[in-house]
Amino acid sequence: MGWWLRSLSVAFVVSGVAVCAYVLLRGEHGQQLTAETVRLRPAFDDLMTQGNAALATLLETSRQEPQPAAAQSARAPAAPADPAIQLRGQLPYVVIEPKDVGAPAMAGDVAAVAPKAETTVAASPMPDLRLTQARDQEPMDLSPVEARLRSRVSKDVLKHFDLVLYVSKATPDKGSWAQNMFVLAKTDTSIYELRHSWKVSTGKEEPVKSPSGRMLGTNTPEGMFKLDRYRAYEDYTSRQWKSPMPYAIFFDWQIEGRASGLAIHGSDAKGEAELGTRASHGCIRMTTDNARTLFRLITENYKGRVPKFQIDPRTGTMSTKGALARDDNGNVVMTTGYKVLVFIEDYGGPSNDQIAALF
């Protein structure tokens, strides 16, 4: 049997060479190859003769010799490999900073689950949302913030979260909201109270050379995000940028199959001086005092069950549009986390006409 296979391989190789030669000679470069073909024709004819002889011998032998029983029985298909082993090399990486494609792989065995295709779910009605302020705060018109959230965050998403962080990544010339975070805490079924309004810095939105010499992106993405309950650190330093990230809480967001390195965190004196402008490497920076306040508020009060967002099986990127992952029965898939929704948009503040249009 082994000899048959070798002979058949020779025949196929020879036939392939013949076809390729024929195509080349008939193509646009045929005239250039004609002279060389004439010189090689005897050797080519000899190869063809050997191939034809091998093929004829193979056919004749197969008719005369019975195949062994073992060869006649169909081979059992190989057992499918363990999905966890197959996908282990494709598991998300720990990305210390945004777009760190060279970060080390996650250690240990992690159960790998093949991603399900996104399901189409009927649009959810807008939430019956209302924003209020604490009595000791300076009066502020919250109707524009309320309108933005009501029109962009569905009721199905918002009902799972008890704290909303609204972040504007707009440049300062776009309006008074630019580079601000509004911290909104649920006090009733549909009422959120403004607890804090802080200046922040989002990404520079341009390539920046890191201390290692690599050019890295510094974009802050728009959309809806959760926070990672298992990646919250009071004392943290960026490996890529060699800069402090005190009271860091990383996003629970997967991008291109990897865990994102985006986080909300405090800054050093230089970073604090730049607040109110696009100055970070993609994260949301704030003063260390405000980061400490937010860190303790979230980690001490907002642990709970939250929905999973869908992951696109083609790109390995988690939805930023609030698309909820559902099981085969259409139920929302829940997991442990922080009941905190981060909503980021490139919007610096409304005009009166825009407010009226949203209502």
N, C-alpha and C positions, 0 to 999 in steps of 0.2 A: 504493500500500500504506500509506503514511504517513497518507493521508487516512482510509482505512478504520479504522486503529487509533485515530485521534483521534475518529472518529465513534462507534466502539464504546465508547471510554472515556466519552464523554458519556452514552451510553445506560446504561452500568453505573452511573455516578454518579447519574443521574436515578432509576434503579430503586432504588438504595440509599436515596436520600432518601425515596422513596415508602414503602419498607418501614419505615424508621425512624419516619416520621410516623404510619404505621398503628399500629405498636406503642405509640408514645407516647399516641396518642388512645384506644387500648383499655385502657391501663394505669390505675393508681390515680390518676394526675394528669390523666386525660383530661378530667374536667369543668373543671379549671382552664384547660386549653388550648383548650377548645371555642370560646370567643369569639375568641381570636387566630387560630384555624384558619379561621373564617368570613371574617376580614378578609384572610387570605393566600390563600384558595382560588383566586381568579382567577389570581394569579401562578403558583401551583403547577400549575393546569390548563394554563397556557401552556407551562411547562417540560415537562410530560408530553407535550404535543402535539409539541413540538420533538424530544424524545427518541424518540418513536415514529417520527417522520418520518425521523430520522437512521438509526435501526435498519432501517427498511424500505428506505431507499436503499442501505444497506450490503449487505443481503441480495440485493437486485436486481442491484447492480453485481458482486457476487462470482459470480453465476450467468452474467453476460454476458461479463466480461472474463477472458481466460486469464491465469494467473499466469506471471510470468517464470520462466525455467529456474532462475535462481539462487535464486528464492524457493521453487521446488518441491523443490530438493535439500535434504536434511536437513543442518543445520549440524553439523559435527564437534564433538564435545564438547571443551570447553577442557581443555588439559593440566593435570593436577593440579599444584598449587603445590608447590614444594620444601618438605618437612616442616620442614626446619631454619628456613626463612624464616617458615613459618606459626606455628611455636611460639616464635620468637625473643622475641616480646613476652611470652611466658608463662614464660620461663626463671626458675629460682629466683633470688631476690635475695640479696645479701649482707646478712644481718641482723646488725648489730653487737651488739645486745642482744636478749633474748627479745621476740618480738611486735613488732618494729620494722617496721611495715607501710609506713613512709615511707622506708626505706633505699634507696640508689641501686641501679640495676640492674647486673648483672655486665657488665664490659666484654669486648669481643672476641666472636668467633664460637665458640659451644659447640655440639657436636653434640647435637641434641635427639632423644630417643627416646621415642616414645609409650609410656606406662606399660601394662604387661600386667596383666590381672586377676589377683587373688590366687588361687593354686592351693591346694587342700586337700591337705595331706600328713598321712600317718598319724602319730599321736603317737609321739615318740621316747622310748625308755626312759630312766629316770633314770641319770645318770652314776654310775660307780663311783668316787665322789669321796671323798678323804680329806685332811684338813688336819693339818699339823704345825707345830711352832714351831722356831725356831733355838735353839741351846743357850744362848746368852747372853741370851735374853729372859726376862722375868718370866713364870712359868707362868700360863696362861690356859686356861679351858675353851672349846675351839673347837667342841665338838660341836653347839651350837645354830647357829652360822654354817654349819657343814658341812651340817646338816639343812636349813636354809633354801635353800641353793644346790642341794642334791641334789633337792629337791622342786620347785624353780621354774625351774631352767635345764636344758634338755634336753641329752642327750648329743650330739646332732647339732650343737648350738650350741657347747657348751663345748669340744669337741675342737679347734676352730679357734683357741682363744685360750690364750696362755701366761701372761697376767697378768690377774687379776680384781681389780677395785676394788669392794668391797662398801660401799655408803653407806646409812646410815640417815638419813632426813629427818624422823624423828619429833621431837616436842617433848620437852624434857628430862624432863617428868613421866611419859613413857611407858616409861622404863626406862634401863638403863645403856648400851645401844647407841646411844641417841639422839644424833644429830649426830656420828657417828663414821664414819671410813673405815678399812676393813681392806684392806691391800695383800697379795694372795695370789699368789705366784709358783710356776709349775709347775716341779717338780723331776723328775717322772717322768710316765708316761702318765696316772695318775689322782691323783697326790699334789701338793698345793699347800702351800707353806710360807708361814706368816705372816711377812712382812718388816717391816711397819709397822702401827701402830694410832694414828691421828691424830684429834684433834678438828677438826671442820669447821663451817661454817655453810652451810645451804641457804637457799632462798628464804623470804621473809617470808609468802608465800601470801596477799597482800592488795594491792590497788592502791596504788601509791606515785607521787607527783608527781615527775617528773624535773626536772633543771635547766631544761629548755626549757618547763616548765609542763604537759607532757602527762602524763596519768594512765596508767601502764603496769603490766602484770601482773608479779608477782614470784614466780610459781610455779616450783617445781622438779618436773619430771615424774617419775613412777615408771616403772620398766621397765628394759630392756636397751638399752645404747647402745654405739656404737663411738666412737673418737677420730679426728679428722681429721688425717691425716699432713701435709696441706698448709696447716694453720692452727695452727701452734705457734710462739709468740713469747716470747722471753725478756723483752722490754720492750714492754708494751702498755698503752694507756689507753683506757678506755671512752668512746666518743663520746657516748652517751646520758647516762651518769651522771657523766662527768667524773672518774672515779675510777681509780686505778691497778689494773692486772691483771697483775702480774709473773709470768713463767713460765706463761703461759696456753696451754692446749691445748684447742681448741674441739671440741665434739661433732661427729661425722659423722652428723648427723641432719637430716632435712628435715621441715618442718612447714608444711602448707598451701602447698606449692610453693616454699618458701623455705628457704635454709640457716639453721639455727638459730644464735642467738648465745650459746647456753649453753656454758660452759667450766669447766674446773678451773683455779684460779689462786691466787696469793698475794694478800696484802692489806697495807694500811697499818696503822699502830698502832691506829687506831680499830677497824678490822675485826678485827684479831687479838684485841682486848679482848672482842669479841662472840662469839668462837668457842665452840661448844657450844650455841648458840641459833640459831633461825631469824632470820637477819639480812641475808642477801644479796638481790640483785635477781633471783635465779633461778639463778645459777651456784653452784658448789661452791667455797667459799673455804677457805683454810687459811693457816697462817703462811707467810711468804715463804721461810723456810729449808726447810720441808717441801715447798713447791711446787717449789723448786729441785731438791731431791733426787728428787722424783717426775718432774719434767721430764727430768732427765738419765737417770734409770733407763729411761724409756720411749723417748725419742728415740735413745738410744745402743744399746739392746738389743732392742727389740721391733718393728722394721720387718719387714714381711712381707706375705704374701697372706692376706686375710680374706674372709669371705663378705659378700655384699650382703644387706641386709634388704629385705623387700618394701615397696613403696610403694603405698598404696591409690589407685587411679586416680580415685576419686570425690573424695577430699579432698586428694590430693597430700602426704599425711603418711606418713612411714616408720614401719613397725611397731616398737613397743616391747615386743612379746611374743616376740621371737626368731623370727618367721616369716621363713624364708630364701627369697630370690629364686632361682628355678630356670629353666633353659632348657627348650626344647620336649621335650628327652629326659629331663627330671627331674633333671638334674645341678645342683648348687649353683653359682650364678654367683659367681666370685671377683674380687677387685680388690685394688689395693695399699692398704696402710694400716698401722695399728699392731695387733699381735696382743694387744690389750687390750680386755677387756669390762668396761664399767661397769654395775653392777647397783644400782639405787636402789629403795628401798621405804620406806613409811611404817610403820616397825616399830621399836619401842624396845627389844625384848628379850623373850625367852620366859619363860613359867612352866614349871615342871616338867611339868605336864600337857600343855602344847603341845609340848614336846620329845618326850615319849613318843608323842604322836599322829603326829608327823612321821616317826618311825622306825617 
